[in-house]
Amino acid sequence: MTSIQTAPQEILKTHVSKTISLSDQEFNYFYSHFKPILFKKGEMLIGEGEDVDREYFVLEGCLKTYFVNEDLKMFILQFALSTWWASDYGALYGGQKATFSVDSVIDTQVLCLASEDRERLCKEIHQLEYFFRWRSNRGYVAQQKRLLSFMNNDTKARYEELLNMYPQLYNIVPKQLIAAYLGVSRETLSRLNP
């Protein structure tokens, strides 16, 4: 993985400034609560059954959020690329053990934010409360759209939709993981992508 060309704080600042305005002092205080971490390919950030007390902002690379059922079939809920956030949000907000796992598809640089820090920041800087609520709402809408796509579209249409929305995935994510995201076998995906 190449090193990030833009400073991590600038990547986060650009991301946040699309939604809210913070003074330099407020942003620097916000950024001081993040911890930069590099996860190697395949390294686990959150394992099923673990306590979850943090979320991750992707600077570079790709994470996947997934579940493996009793038949050892993997279901991928999300790929998180640069400027996306990842965690097991049900566990993070509900105080439960993780239902999902999160790991790195490729070497991935993140900024890690502890839940208690996020809550304190939201109380201290109202704009941040708005930012996190806005981000959660966008994630919820995206999940609804994905669910509707599963209910209304065939595999080929879902594949084309994913390719159009996130073409960079196909350069970094192995085909078997894309198949798991689409809910199909690797063989079915191969037939769609000659």
C-alpha positions as CSV (number, residue, x, y, z in Angstrom):
1,M,0.0,0.0,0.0
2,T,1.3,3.4,-0.9
3,S,1.5,6.0,1.8
4,I,-1.3,8.6,2.0
5,Q,-0.4,11.7,-0.1
6,T,-2.8,13.9,1.9
7,A,-2.4,14.3,5.6
8,P,-4.9,12.3,7.6
9,Q,-6.3,15.4,9.3
10,E,-6.9,17.0,5.9
11,I,-8.8,14.0,4.7
12,L,-11.0,14.0,7.8
13,K,-11.4,17.8,7.6
14,T,-12.5,17.7,4.0
15,H,-15.0,14.9,4.8
16,V,-16.5,16.7,7.8
17,S,-16.6,20.1,6.1
18,K,-19.0,18.7,3.4
19,T,-21.6,18.6,6.2
20,I,-20.7,21.1,8.9
21,S,-18.4,24.1,9.6
22,L,-16.0,23.9,12.4
23,S,-13.4,26.5,13.4
24,D,-9.8,25.4,13.2
25,Q,-9.7,25.2,17.0
26,E,-12.8,23.0,17.1
27,F,-11.6,20.7,14.3
28,N,-8.1,20.3,15.9
29,Y,-9.8,19.4,19.2
30,F,-12.0,16.9,17.3
31,Y,-9.1,15.4,15.4
32,S,-7.1,15.0,18.7
33,H,-9.5,12.3,19.8
34,F,-8.6,10.0,16.8
35,K,-5.9,7.4,16.8
36,P,-4.3,6.5,13.5
37,I,-3.9,2.8,12.9
38,L,-2.6,0.6,10.0
39,F,-4.3,-2.7,9.6
40,K,-2.6,-5.3,7.4
41,K,-4.6,-7.3,4.8
42,G,-6.8,-9.8,6.6
43,E,-6.3,-8.2,10.0
44,M,-9.4,-8.2,12.2
45,L,-10.7,-4.9,13.7
46,I,-13.8,-6.4,15.3
47,G,-14.6,-10.0,15.8
48,E,-18.1,-11.5,16.3
49,G,-18.8,-11.8,20.0
50,E,-16.4,-9.0,21.1
51,D,-17.3,-5.8,22.9
52,V,-17.4,-2.8,20.5
53,D,-16.4,0.6,21.8
54,R,-15.0,2.3,18.7
55,E,-15.6,3.1,15.0
56,Y,-13.2,3.5,12.2
57,F,-12.8,6.2,9.5
58,V,-11.0,4.8,6.5
59,L,-8.2,7.0,5.1
60,E,-7.0,4.6,2.5
61,G,-7.7,0.9,1.8
62,C,-10.8,-1.1,2.2
63,L,-12.6,-2.8,5.1
64,K,-15.4,-5.3,5.0
65,T,-18.2,-5.8,7.5
66,Y,-19.6,-9.3,7.4
67,F,-21.3,-12.2,9.1
68,V,-20.6,-16.0,8.7
69,N,-23.5,-18.2,9.4
70,E,-23.6,-21.8,10.8
71,D,-23.0,-23.3,7.4
72,L,-19.9,-21.1,7.1
73,K,-21.4,-19.0,4.4
74,M,-20.2,-15.4,4.4
75,F,-22.6,-12.5,4.0
76,I,-21.0,-9.0,3.4
77,L,-23.0,-6.1,4.6
78,Q,-20.5,-3.3,3.7
79,F,-17.3,-2.5,2.0
80,A,-15.8,0.7,3.5
81,L,-13.5,2.6,1.2
82,S,-11.7,5.9,1.7
83,T,-13.8,8.4,3.7
84,W,-16.3,5.7,4.8
85,W,-16.9,4.7,8.4
86,A,-17.1,1.1,9.7
87,S,-18.1,-0.6,12.9
88,D,-20.8,-3.0,14.2
89,Y,-23.2,-0.1,15.0
90,G,-25.8,-2.3,16.7
91,A,-23.1,-3.4,19.2
92,L,-21.6,0.1,19.4
93,Y,-24.8,1.9,20.2
94,G,-26.6,-0.9,21.9
95,G,-23.9,-2.0,24.3
96,Q,-24.2,-5.6,23.0
97,K,-21.5,-8.0,21.8
98,A,-20.6,-7.8,18.1
99,T,-22.9,-9.6,15.7
100,F,-20.7,-8.8,12.7
101,S,-16.9,-8.9,12.1
102,V,-14.9,-6.2,10.4
103,D,-11.5,-6.8,8.8
104,S,-9.2,-5.3,6.2
105,V,-9.6,-6.5,2.6
106,I,-6.2,-4.9,1.8
107,D,-3.7,-2.9,3.9
108,T,-5.9,-0.1,5.3
109,Q,-5.1,3.1,7.2
110,V,-7.8,4.3,9.5
111,L,-8.5,6.9,12.2
112,C,-10.1,5.2,15.2
113,L,-12.6,7.1,17.4
114,A,-13.7,5.7,20.8
115,S,-17.4,5.7,21.5
116,E,-17.0,7.6,24.8
117,D,-14.9,10.3,23.0
118,R,-17.6,10.6,20.2
119,E,-20.3,11.1,22.9
120,R,-18.3,13.7,24.8
121,L,-17.5,15.6,21.5
122,C,-21.1,15.6,20.6
123,K,-22.1,17.2,23.9
124,E,-19.3,19.8,23.7
125,I,-19.7,20.8,20.0
126,H,-23.2,20.7,18.8
127,Q,-22.2,20.7,15.1
128,L,-20.5,17.3,15.7
129,E,-23.7,15.9,17.0
130,Y,-25.4,17.0,13.8
131,F,-22.6,15.5,11.7
132,F,-22.8,12.1,13.4
133,R,-26.6,12.1,13.1
134,W,-26.5,13.1,9.5
135,R,-23.9,10.4,8.8
136,S,-26.0,7.7,10.5
137,N,-29.1,8.8,8.6
138,R,-27.2,8.5,5.3
139,G,-26.0,5.0,6.2
140,Y,-29.5,4.0,7.1
141,V,-30.8,5.3,3.8
142,A,-28.1,3.4,1.9
143,Q,-29.0,0.2,3.7
144,Q,-32.6,0.6,2.8
145,K,-31.7,1.2,-0.9
146,R,-29.6,-2.0,-0.8
147,L,-32.4,-4.0,0.7
148,L,-34.8,-2.7,-1.9
149,S,-32.3,-3.7,-4.6
150,F,-32.2,-7.2,-3.2
151,M,-36.0,-7.4,-3.2
152,N,-36.5,-5.9,-6.7
153,N,-33.5,-6.7,-8.8
154,D,-32.0,-9.9,-10.2
155,T,-28.3,-10.7,-9.7
156,K,-27.2,-9.1,-13.0
157,A,-29.0,-5.8,-12.1
158,R,-27.4,-5.7,-8.6
159,Y,-24.0,-6.5,-10.1
160,E,-24.3,-3.7,-12.6
161,E,-25.6,-1.3,-9.9
162,L,-22.5,-2.0,-7.7
163,L,-20.2,-1.7,-10.7
164,N,-21.7,1.7,-11.6
165,M,-21.7,3.0,-8.0
166,Y,-18.2,1.8,-6.9
167,P,-16.1,0.8,-9.9
168,Q,-12.9,1.0,-7.8
169,L,-14.1,-2.1,-5.8
170,Y,-13.3,-4.3,-8.7
171,N,-9.7,-3.3,-8.7
172,I,-9.1,-4.0,-5.0
173,V,-11.7,-6.6,-3.8
174,P,-11.4,-10.3,-4.7
175,K,-14.3,-11.6,-6.8
176,Q,-15.4,-14.1,-4.1
177,L,-16.0,-11.2,-1.8
178,I,-18.0,-9.3,-4.4
179,A,-20.0,-12.4,-4.8
180,A,-20.6,-12.6,-1.1
181,Y,-21.7,-9.0,-1.1
182,L,-24.2,-9.7,-3.9
183,G,-25.4,-12.9,-2.2
184,V,-24.3,-15.2,-5.1
185,S,-21.7,-17.8,-5.7
186,R,-18.3,-17.0,-7.3
187,E,-19.4,-19.1,-10.3
188,T,-22.6,-17.0,-10.8
189,L,-20.5,-13.9,-10.6
190,S,-18.1,-15.3,-13.2
191,R,-21.0,-15.8,-15.6
192,L,-22.0,-12.1,-15.2
193,N,-18.4,-10.9,-15.7
194,P,-16.9,-12.7,-18.7
